[in-house]
Amino acid sequence: MKMKIANAFYVEPDEIVGGLALWWSNDVKLSIVHYDKNFIDTKISIKGETDCPKEKYGGNPFDHNSAKWYYEFVNQTYLMEIPSSRGSFMWSNQRCNEEAILEKLDRVLSSLE
């Protein structure tokens, strides 16, 4: 099976440490925040999952700037969202067709600990 790895980042080895490597696919939006010989610190989001289009339907467009603080907090605290078994949208304006607005409001976050 061939892996579809499109992106890579390397920290070169030094005399004592063997170096680091990180690979990711185009489905992942990743930026390197900081690195040294012992770690690679990244900011990651899954395209289509944490970029919010699936979290709102109808009404005014989703404002990414107003939610930026939330996603920064989640990334900085290493929390993960536990997916809902009820579906993406938890709120509705109870209208139909082009007047319908659906939004994801409730979230459950957890750490590995």
C-alpha positions in Angstrom: 0.0 0.0 0.0 1.4 3.4 -1.0 1.0 6.2 1.6 -0.2 9.5 0.2 2.1 11.8 2.1 2.3 15.3 0.5 4.2 17.3 3.1 7.2 16.8 5.3 9.3 18.7 7.9 12.7 17.5 9.2 14.9 18.5 12.2 18.4 17.5 11.3 20.3 15.1 13.7 23.1 16.4 15.8 25.9 14.6 17.5 23.7 13.1 20.3 20.1 13.2 19.0 19.0 11.3 15.9 16.8 14.0 14.4 13.0 14.3 13.9 10.6 13.9 11.0 7.0 14.8 10.5 4.8 13.9 7.5 1.2 14.9 6.8 -1.3 14.7 4.0 -3.1 17.5 2.2 -6.2 16.7 4.3 -4.4 18.3 7.3 -3.8 22.0 7.6 -0.5 22.2 9.6 1.8 25.0 10.4 5.1 24.7 12.3 5.0 26.9 15.4 8.4 26.1 16.9 11.0 23.3 16.8 14.3 22.3 18.2 16.3 19.0 18.4 13.8 17.5 20.9 10.4 18.5 19.5 8.2 19.9 16.7 5.4 22.1 17.9 2.6 22.4 15.4 -0.8 24.0 14.9 -3.1 21.5 13.2 -6.7 21.4 11.9 -8.5 18.9 9.7 -9.8 20.6 6.6 -13.6 20.6 6.6 -13.7 19.5 10.2 -12.4 22.4 12.3 -12.7 25.1 9.6 -16.4 25.4 10.5 -18.4 25.1 7.2 -20.0 22.0 8.6 -20.9 23.8 11.8 -23.3 26.3 10.3 -25.9 26.2 7.5 -27.9 29.2 6.3 -28.1 32.7 7.6 -25.1 35.0 7.6 -21.8 33.3 6.6 -19.7 31.8 9.4 -17.4 34.4 10.8 -14.0 32.7 11.3 -12.5 35.8 13.0 -15.1 35.7 15.8 -14.3 32.0 16.5 -10.5 32.4 16.3 -10.1 32.8 20.1 -11.9 29.5 20.6 -9.7 27.5 18.2 -6.6 29.1 19.6 -7.6 28.1 23.1 -8.3 24.5 22.0 -4.9 24.3 20.2 -3.0 25.9 23.1 -4.5 23.6 25.8 -4.2 20.4 23.7 -7.9 19.6 24.0 -9.7 17.4 21.5 -13.4 17.6 20.6 -15.4 14.5 21.2 -17.8 14.1 18.3 -21.5 14.1 19.0 -23.6 11.1 18.1 -26.5 13.4 17.5 -25.1 14.9 14.3 -23.5 18.2 13.4 -26.3 20.7 14.2 -27.7 21.1 17.7 -29.8 24.3 17.1 -32.3 25.3 14.4 -34.4 28.3 13.9 -37.3 25.9 13.0 -37.8 27.3 9.5 -37.7 25.5 6.2 -35.9 25.9 2.8 -33.8 29.0 2.3 -34.9 30.5 5.6 -33.5 27.6 7.6 -30.5 28.2 9.9 -28.7 25.3 11.6 -25.8 25.6 13.9 -23.5 23.5 16.0 -23.4 25.1 19.5 -22.7 22.4 22.0 -19.2 20.9 22.3 -17.5 18.4 24.5 -13.7 18.8 24.9 -11.3 16.4 26.6 -7.6 16.0 27.1 -5.8 12.7 26.9 -5.3 12.8 30.6 
